[in-house]
Amino acid sequence: MVEIRDGTAQQTNLPDASIDLVACFQSFHWFDPEPTLLEFRRILKPTGQLAVVWNDRNRQDDFTKKIGFKAPSL
């Protein structure tokens, strides 16, 4: 079953610690980073994961350094 909810990246209206995975594909650059990351931290379970994916291969920008780039294992 799919449940559709109204919200934004900064205010998802989801319960605290209720999400296993937040995935942002080609979209995180549109969000205000600080409130968005706070919201993601709030809704993710303690073992939850955040996946942020871009096509850009620049791994030296400030945001990538701040969150800690991890290349996928192939």
DSSP file (Angstrom, degrees, kcal/mol; ACC not computed):
  #  RESIDUE AA STRUCTURE BP1 BP2  ACC     N-H-->O    O-->H-N    N-H-->O    O-->H-N    TCO  KAPPA ALPHA  PHI   PSI    X-CA   Y-CA   Z-CA
    1    1 A M              0   0    0      0, 0.0     2,-0.5     0, 0.0     0, 0.0   0.000 360.0 360.0 360.0 137.3    0.0    0.0    0.0
    2    2 A V        -     0   0    0      2,-0.0     2,-0.5     0, 0.0     0, 0.0  -0.923 360.0-159.9-108.2 129.0    1.3    3.5   -0.8
    3    3 A E        -     0   0    0     -2,-0.5     2,-0.5     2,-0.0     0, 0.0  -0.937   6.3-151.9-109.7 127.9    0.3    6.4    1.4
    4    4 A I        -     0   0    0     -2,-0.5     2,-0.3     2,-0.0    -2,-0.0  -0.859  16.7-178.6-102.2 130.3    0.5    9.9    0.0
    5    5 A R        -     0   0    0     -2,-0.5     2,-0.4     2,-0.0     9,-0.1  -0.940  26.8-121.5-127.5 149.6    1.2   12.7    2.4
    6    6 A D        +     0   0    0     -2,-0.3     2,-0.3     7,-0.1    -2,-0.0  -0.763  59.0 104.8 -88.6 131.6    1.5   16.5    1.9
    7    7 A G        -     0   0    0     -2,-0.4     5,-0.3     6,-0.0     2,-0.3  -0.980  53.4-114.4 178.7-178.6    4.8   18.0    3.0
    8    8 A T        -     0   0    0      3,-2.2     3,-0.2    -2,-0.3     5,-0.0  -0.784  39.8 -98.7-128.3 173.4    8.2   19.4    2.1
    9    9 A A  S    S+     0   0    0     -2,-0.3     3,-0.3     1,-0.2    31,-0.1   0.855 126.7  45.1 -62.0 -33.8   11.8   18.3    2.6
   10   10 A Q  S    S+     0   0    0      1,-0.3    -1,-0.2    29,-0.1     2,-0.2   0.688 128.2  25.5 -84.1 -19.5   12.0   20.7    5.6
   11   11 A Q        +     0   0    0     -3,-0.2    -3,-2.2     1,-0.1    -1,-0.3  -0.692  64.7 165.5-146.8  86.4    8.6   19.7    7.0
   12   12 A T        -     0   0    0     -3,-0.3    -1,-0.1    -5,-0.3    -3,-0.1   0.708  39.6-137.0 -78.1 -21.1    7.6   16.2    6.1
   13   13 A N        +     0   0    0      1,-0.3    -7,-0.1    -6,-0.1    -1,-0.1   0.720  58.7 136.2  65.6  22.3    4.8   15.8    8.7
   14   14 A L        -     0   0    0      1,-0.1    -1,-0.3    -9,-0.1    -2,-0.1  -0.672  61.4 -96.5 -94.7 154.8    6.1   12.3    9.4
   15   15 A P    >   -     0   0    0      0, 0.0     3,-0.8     0, 0.0     4,-0.1  -0.291  49.0 -87.1 -67.2 155.0    6.5   10.9   12.9
   16   16 A D  T 3  S+     0   0    0      1,-0.2    27,-0.3     2,-0.1    26,-0.1  -0.298 107.6   2.6 -57.2 143.0    9.8   11.0   14.7
   17   17 A A  T 3  S+     0   0    0     25,-2.8    -1,-0.2    27,-0.3    27,-0.2   0.851  94.9 121.9  48.1  48.3   12.1    8.0   14.0
   18   18 A S    <   +     0   0    0     25,-1.8     2,-0.4    -3,-0.8    26,-0.2   0.460  47.7  78.5-117.0  -4.4    9.7    6.4   11.6
   19   19 A I  E     -a   44   0A   0     24,-2.6    26,-2.9    -4,-0.1     3,-0.1  -0.901  47.9-168.0-119.3 136.0   11.7    6.1    8.4
   20   20 A D  E    S+     0   0A   0     -2,-0.4    29,-2.5     1,-0.3     2,-0.4   0.815  79.7  18.3 -84.0 -34.5   14.4    3.5    7.4
   21   21 A L  E     -a   49   0A   0     27,-0.2     2,-0.5     2,-0.0    -1,-0.3  -0.992  52.6-167.1-145.7 130.9   15.6    5.4    4.3
   22   22 A V  E     -a   50   0A   0     27,-2.2    29,-3.0    -2,-0.4     2,-0.5  -0.988  20.5-169.7-111.0 123.7   15.5    8.9    2.9
   23   23 A A  E     -a   51   0A   0     -2,-0.5     2,-0.5    27,-0.2    29,-0.2  -0.966  11.1-176.7-120.9 127.1   16.6    8.9   -0.8
   24   24 A C  E     -a   52   0A   0     27,-3.0    29,-2.9    -2,-0.5     2,-0.6  -0.963   5.1-174.2-122.7 111.3   17.3   12.1   -2.7
   25   25 A F  E    S-a   53   0A   0     -2,-0.5    29,-0.2    27,-0.2    27,-0.1  -0.927  73.6 -25.6-110.6 115.3   18.2   11.6   -6.4
   26   26 A Q  S    S+     0   0    0     27,-3.0    -1,-0.2    -2,-0.6    28,-0.1   0.843 124.8  84.0  56.1  36.8   19.2   14.8   -8.3
   27   27 A S    >   +     0   0    0     26,-0.3     3,-2.3    -3,-0.1     4,-0.4   0.585  50.2  89.2-139.4 -22.3   17.2   16.9   -5.9
   28   28 A F  G >  S+     0   0    0      1,-0.3     3,-1.7    25,-0.2     8,-0.1   0.803  81.6  66.9 -60.8 -29.2   19.0   17.8   -2.7
   29   29 A H  G 3  S+     0   0    0      1,-0.3    -1,-0.3     3,-0.1    -2,-0.0   0.663  94.4  60.3 -65.7 -14.2   20.5   21.0   -4.2
   30   30 A W  G <  S+     0   0    0     -3,-2.3    -1,-0.3     2,-0.1     2,-0.2   0.634  94.9  80.2 -84.2 -14.3   17.0   22.4   -4.4
   31   31 A F  S <  S-     0   0    0     -3,-1.7     3,-0.1    -4,-0.4    -4,-0.0  -0.580  90.8-109.1 -95.1 153.5   16.5   22.2   -0.6
   32   32 A D     >  -     0   0    0     -2,-0.2     4,-1.9     1,-0.2     5,-0.2  -0.751  38.4-145.4 -74.9 112.4   17.8   24.5    2.2
   33   33 A P  H  > S+     0   0    0      0, 0.0     4,-2.9     0, 0.0     5,-0.3   0.860  84.1  51.0 -57.9 -47.4   20.4   22.1    3.6
   34   34 A E  H  > S+     0   0    0      1,-0.2     4,-2.0     2,-0.2     5,-0.2   0.954 115.9  37.2 -63.0 -54.8   20.3   22.9    7.3
   35   35 A P  H  > S+     0   0    0      0, 0.0     4,-2.1     0, 0.0    -1,-0.2   0.857 117.4  54.1 -66.3 -30.5   16.6   22.6    8.0
   36   36 A T  H  X S+     0   0    0     -4,-1.9     4,-2.7     2,-0.2    -2,-0.2   0.938 109.1  46.4 -66.3 -46.2   16.3   19.7    5.6
   37   37 A L  H  X S+     0   0    0     -4,-2.9     4,-2.5    -5,-0.2    -1,-0.2   0.875 111.3  52.9 -65.0 -36.1   19.1   17.7    7.3
   38   38 A L  H  X S+     0   0    0     -4,-2.0     4,-2.0    -5,-0.3    -1,-0.2   0.913 111.0  46.8 -62.9 -41.8   17.5   18.4   10.7
   39   39 A E  H  X S+     0   0    0     -4,-2.1     4,-2.3     2,-0.2     5,-0.2   0.917 111.8  50.0 -66.6 -43.0   14.1   17.1    9.4
   40   40 A F  H  X S+     0   0    0     -4,-2.7     4,-2.0     1,-0.2    -2,-0.2   0.919 110.6  50.3 -61.6 -42.2   15.8   14.0    7.9
   41   41 A R  H  < S+     0   0    0     -4,-2.5    -1,-0.2     1,-0.2    -2,-0.2   0.894 110.7  50.8 -61.4 -39.6   17.6   13.3   11.2
   42   42 A R  H  < S+     0   0    0     -4,-2.0   -25,-2.8     1,-0.2    -2,-0.2   0.907 115.5  39.3 -65.8 -42.9   14.3   13.7   13.0
   43   43 A I  H  < S+     0   0    0     -4,-2.3   -24,-2.6   -27,-0.3   -25,-1.8   0.719  96.1  94.0 -85.2 -20.6   12.3   11.3   10.8
   44   44 A L  E  < S-a   19   0A   0     -4,-2.0   -27,-0.3    -5,-0.2   -24,-0.2  -0.476  78.7-118.8 -73.9 141.4   15.0    8.6   10.4
   45   45 A K  E >   -     0   0A   0    -26,-2.9     3,-2.5    -2,-0.2   -27,-0.1  -0.304  38.9 -96.6 -64.9 161.6   15.1    5.7   12.7
   46   46 A P  E 3  S+     0   0A   0      0, 0.0    -1,-0.1     0, 0.0    -2,-0.1   0.812 130.4  37.7 -54.0 -31.1   18.4    5.4   14.8
   47   47 A T  E 3  S+     0   0A   0      2,-0.1    -2,-0.1     0, 0.0   -27,-0.0   0.238  94.3 129.4-102.3  12.5   19.7    2.9   12.2
   48   48 A G  E <   -     0   0A   0     -3,-2.5     2,-0.3   -29,-0.1   -27,-0.2  -0.190  47.7-138.6 -67.4 160.4   18.2    4.8    9.2
   49   49 A Q  E     -a   21   0A   0    -29,-2.5   -27,-2.2     2,-0.0     2,-0.5  -0.894   5.3-149.5-122.8 149.5   20.1    5.8    6.2
   50   50 A L  E     -a   22   0A   0     -2,-0.3     2,-0.5   -29,-0.2   -27,-0.2  -0.986  12.3-167.9-116.9 124.0   20.3    8.9    4.0
   51   51 A A  E     -a   23   0A   0    -29,-3.0   -27,-3.0    -2,-0.5     2,-0.5  -0.961   6.2-180.0-114.3 119.1   21.1    8.4    0.3
   52   52 A V  E     -a   24   0A   0     -2,-0.5     2,-0.4   -29,-0.2   -27,-0.2  -0.980  10.2-173.8-119.6 119.7   22.0   11.6   -1.7
   53   53 A V  E     +a   25   0A   0    -29,-2.9   -27,-3.0    -2,-0.5   -26,-0.3  -0.950  10.6 168.0-124.5 132.0   22.8   10.9   -5.3
   54   54 A W        -     0   0    0     -2,-0.4    -2,-0.0     2,-0.2   -29,-0.0  -0.918  37.8-134.2-129.7 159.4   24.0   13.3   -8.0
   55   55 A N  S    S+     0   0    0     -2,-0.3     2,-0.1     2,-0.0    -1,-0.1   0.690  79.0 104.3 -80.7 -21.2   25.5   12.7  -11.5
   56   56 A D        -     0   0    0      1,-0.1    -2,-0.2     2,-0.1     0, 0.0  -0.377  59.4-158.1 -64.0 134.2   28.2   15.2  -10.7
   57   57 A R        +     0   0    0     -2,-0.1     2,-0.9     2,-0.0    -1,-0.1   0.314  53.6 120.5 -97.8   8.6   31.5   13.5  -10.0
   58   58 A N        +     0   0    0      1,-0.2     3,-0.4     2,-0.1     6,-0.1  -0.636  31.6 171.9 -74.4 108.3   33.0   16.5   -8.1
   59   59 A R        +     0   0    0     -2,-0.9    10,-0.2     1,-0.2    -1,-0.2   0.246  64.1  70.7-101.6  11.9   33.7   15.0   -4.7
   60   60 A Q        +     0   0    0      4,-0.1    -1,-0.2     5,-0.0    -2,-0.1   0.364  65.4 117.9-110.6   3.3   35.5   18.0   -3.3
   61   61 A D  S  > S-     0   0    0     -3,-0.4     4,-2.2     1,-0.1     5,-0.2  -0.311  77.0-108.9 -70.4 160.7   32.7   20.5   -2.9
   62   62 A D  H  > S+     0   0    0      1,-0.2     4,-2.3     2,-0.2     5,-0.1   0.872 115.8  50.1 -59.3 -42.4   31.9   21.8    0.6
   63   63 A F  H  > S+     0   0    0      2,-0.2     4,-2.5     1,-0.2     5,-0.3   0.933 110.3  49.4 -65.2 -44.7   28.6   19.9    1.0
   64   64 A T  H  > S+     0   0    0      1,-0.2     4,-1.5     2,-0.2     5,-0.4   0.895 112.7  48.2 -61.6 -40.1   30.1   16.5   -0.1
   65   65 A K  H  < S+     0   0    0     -4,-2.2    -1,-0.2     2,-0.2    -2,-0.2   0.903 110.8  52.3 -64.3 -40.5   33.0   17.0    2.3
   66   66 A K  H  < S+     0   0    0     -4,-2.3    -2,-0.2     1,-0.2    -1,-0.2   0.910 115.9  37.5 -64.9 -43.6   30.6   17.9    5.2
   67   67 A I  H  < S-     0   0    0     -4,-2.5    -1,-0.2    -5,-0.1    -2,-0.2   0.675 115.2-114.2 -85.2 -15.6   28.4   14.8    4.8
   68   68 A G     <  -     0   0    0     -4,-1.5    -3,-0.2    -5,-0.3     2,-0.1   0.854  24.7-117.7  84.1  96.8   31.3   12.5    4.0
   69   69 A F        -     0   0    0     -5,-0.4     2,-0.4   -10,-0.2   -10,-0.0  -0.426  29.5-172.8 -68.1 134.9   31.3   11.0    0.5
   70   70 A K        -     0   0    0     -2,-0.1    -1,-0.0     0, 0.0    -2,-0.0  -0.966  14.2-145.3-130.3 115.9   31.0    7.2    0.3
   71   71 A A        -     0   0    0     -2,-0.4     2,-0.1     1,-0.1     3,-0.0  -0.569  28.4-109.8 -76.6 140.5   31.5    5.5   -3.1
   72   72 A P        -     0   0    0      0, 0.0     2,-0.4     0, 0.0    -1,-0.1  -0.384  30.3-111.9 -68.7 148.7   29.3    2.5   -3.6
   73   73 A S              0   0    0      1,-0.1     0, 0.0    -2,-0.1     0, 0.0  -0.660 360.0 360.0 -78.3 132.7   31.0   -0.9   -3.6
   74   74 A L              0   0    0     -2,-0.4    -1,-0.1    -3,-0.0    -3,-0.0   0.401 360.0 360.0-109.9 360.0   30.8   -2.5   -7.1
